[in-house]
Each structure stands twice: as structure tokens, then as C-alpha cells.
Amino acid sequence: MGSLEGLIFWFPAFLLRGLELAREDGVSAMLTMRGWMFTRQYSGLREHLLGNFDVRGLGDFAVGAFDEVLNDVLSVTASVLHRSPPQM
């Protein structure tokens, strides 16, 4: 298994642990890989987040969003999740 594949499998644990560390009624804000918003592999993660947390904001920053990265390979998602039931 390559190192990128290993990172992909660890990603949901990183995101969920950040939410666990936020105090009750607190907020977790992260820059993470963007694939979880679009690929079928992470549909369960999306359903869990939408069903258990109040999504305050999501931003999709595609390749080229950061001038400091010269090789144009960085693409991320900015997520802000409130640790409370979803507000519909």
C-alpha cells in the first residue's frame, strides 16, 4: 500500500476525532482533502456528518487556490462543523 492510500484511509478518523475534541456546542474547523465531498467511498461519512452535526460552512478550494504552492497540486475543503444536532 502506498503512502497516499494510507492517508486516505486515516482521513475519516482525523475529521471525526477533531469533532470529538470540540466541546459540546463547540465548533471544529479544518482544512482537509476534498475527495470526501464527492466520492462514493465517503458517502457514509457525509451521511454521518449531515445527520449528527450542524454544518456551518463548506468551501471547496480546487487546484491553484493557493499562490504559495508552485506545483498546483494542493486542493482542499474548508469545513466548519458545529457539534450540535443539525439545524433544519
Beta strands, then each sheet from edge to edge (+ up, - down):
strand 1: 27-33
strand 2: 54-61
strand 3: 76-82
sheet 1: 1+ 3- 2+
end
